[in-house]
């Protein structure tokens, strides 16, 4: 049986994106597919750019300038004219940052040109107005992060000088405005500040590369005289990520409703047997419908977000002290096993098989 070649846009390299790397690894393990990356082909063998059988497009409708837009639109039209099969994964409805109006053209072109539209949560159909294209929409949830990061004995408590009696509430990842770090800090301080601190109260650890760099100043202004909040605006290397997650009592991701559909942090936490606190963005609603493995909440405004999240943190702290959080962690492990890459292998294959494309 001949292999199909799938070209992943923008790349399927592990150092760049674990989602596409893990998907590529799953597909190649079947022996049915050869997976390549658009960026690598364009750099090393540009003449082979249109030689793949299927093109799996990701984050394509987020060009930052007119030149990027024209290049992407040309590439998409060229694929269609050459009658190449196109699979498109809808990661977000809009970019997390403000983007030019012409990205809507790319979005609409992808909707029409794609042979298969892959979504990771049910509400995407409604939010992206895909009802007319339901016949080519396929729902497959985000896969796991098993083995994505090496085991690590990196001592988080020692690294930040944190009392080992204190549970760590962790935010880790790229620190960007849409992730509501200000809300996170204000929510934590509402519960634990000044006289409210003791030897067993939690520490909020916020770590990751800040984008844009100027955003770091906004965060640091909030942390003047703050207690039990550690802010480390440095990129967390892959070799230490597992240590951060394993050490944390819980992960917190206070996403914005404006742009967030899906989250890679949720399956990352679950893959290491941890639970997470986050708003009821579309992918969270799907998780909650299937399992009681995370702390979900809803907010109406930024002020409301601070109030609701602060109360949820108190609940997490209570559950941590009583041991109830262990039930959430157990359910998180079960949920991830049932929704791993391997568990949905047939569905992933169907994105590229003859029956689909």
Secondary structure, 3 states (H helix, E strand, C coil): CCCEEEEEECCCCCCCCHHHHHHHHHHHHCCCEEEEEHHHHHHHCHHHCCCCCEEEEECCCCCCCHHHHHHHHHHHHHHHHCCCEEEEECCCCCCCCCCCCCHHHHHHHHHHHCCEEEECCCCHHHHCCCHHHHHHEEECCCCCCCCCCCCCCCCHHHHHCCCCCCCEEEEECCECHHHCHHHHHHHHHHHCCHHHCCCCCCEEEEECCECCCCHHHHHHHHCCCCCCEEEECCCCCHHHHHHHHHHCCEEEECCCCCCCCCCHHHHHHHHCCCCEEEECCHHHHHHHHHCCCCEEECCCCHHHHHHHHHHHHHHHHHHHHHCCHHHHHHHHHHHHHHCCCHHHHHHHHHCCCCCCC
